[in-house]
Amino acid sequence: MANSVRFGRKSAHKARTAIVIVFVFVVAIIAAVYAEAQALINVQVDASATLVELWPEEEIPYYAPEDQALLRSCYEALGIQDRLLYSRLFKSNLKQKPTLQVDYALAAGERRPAVIICPGGGYITKAVEKEGAEIARWLNSIGISAFILNYRIAPYGYPVQLADAERAIRYLRYHADEYQIDPDQIGIIGFSAGGHLASTLQKIRLTASAAGRIF
């Protein structure tokens, strides 16, 4: 009987230990995922960044800074239940102006190729550091000027972002002398939603080229 009691106590102790280990492991995973998410999903552009607006405000296509219907359509498309919370998060985004961050244009000298970077984020946010600045620094390290596109996100839905990306390419071609880049060597790269944007733009460009139109 005594051996059975001791065995039962040992089993219970092992079970409690196993539960504690699993709990600590789960908490560690959650903490790691949360930290990674916070590092990745950062829609705020560095306050010290040099940004150029791609259009004067009155010429921005599909720009609707006071359009409440646009917010409502976004609620429905995303299945948002808590409209008050969503409004707090995204209402100000109606006033988004597409910009191009130009801090990673390399110093004047020889003309260089350039790449426009489109950070990802599901067209709801943008990973501007992880999939923007880090990529720009890497491109600089191999002699390529980089420009980060701050395209519009929710409540502005796709394909509004195509207009922002097209304008960015035209802007760089027009200002090629200013940034010392080759206007015939402007590429575009993106991640997640930004990758979708970049690849779609490339398909449009190829289609336009095949039809004899200038993109």
C-alpha positions, 0 to 999 in steps of 0.5 A, a space after each residue: 500500500 505504501 509503495 502504491 501511495 509513493 508511486 501515485 505521488 510521484 506520478 502526480 508530481 510528474 504530471 504537475 511538472 509536465 503541465 508547468 513545462 508545457 505552460 511555460 513553453 506556450 507562454 514563451 511561444 506567444 511572447 516570441 510571436 507577439 514580439 515578432 509581430 510588433 517588429 514586423 507590423 509597423 505602419 508608422 514611417 520614421 519621423 526623420 524620414 524624407 518623404 516626397 508627396 507623389 501628387 498635389 492633394 487636389 490631384 490624388 486619384 480616388 482620394 476621399 478624406 471624408 468619405 464615411 461610406 468608404 469606411 462602411 464598405 471596408 467594415 463589411 469587406 473585412 467582416 469588422 464587428 467592432 466599428 468603434 474600434 475600427 474607426 479609431 484605428 483607421 478613420 484617420 487613414 482616409 487622409 493618407 497621401 501616397 509618398 515616396 521615401 527618398 533617404 536611401 538614394 545613394 550619393 551623387 556620382 555615377 548614375 545608378 539603377 534604382 528599386 522601389 520597395 513595397 512593404 507588405 501588410 495585407 493592404 491593412 498595414 505596412 511593415 515599413 522597417 522589416 520589409 522597407 528600410 532593411 531591404 533599402 539598406 541591403 540594396 544600398 550595400 550592393 550599389 543600388 539606390 532604393 526608394 520606399 513606397 508608402 502606398 495607401 492602405 485600408 480603408 483604401 482597397 486594392 487596386 487604388 495602390 496601383 495608381 500609387 506605384 505607377 506614379 512612383 515610377 513616373 516620378 523617379 523617371 522625371 527626377 532621374 537627374 536629381 537622384 542620379 539614377 538611370 531612368 531605364 533601370 528602375 525596378 520594383 520589389 515587394 513583400 506579401 501584399 507589396 509583392 502582389 502590387 509589384 508583380 501586378 504592376 510588372 504584368 501591366 507594364 509588359 502588357 502596355 509595352 507589347 501593345 506599343 504604349 509607354 508605361 
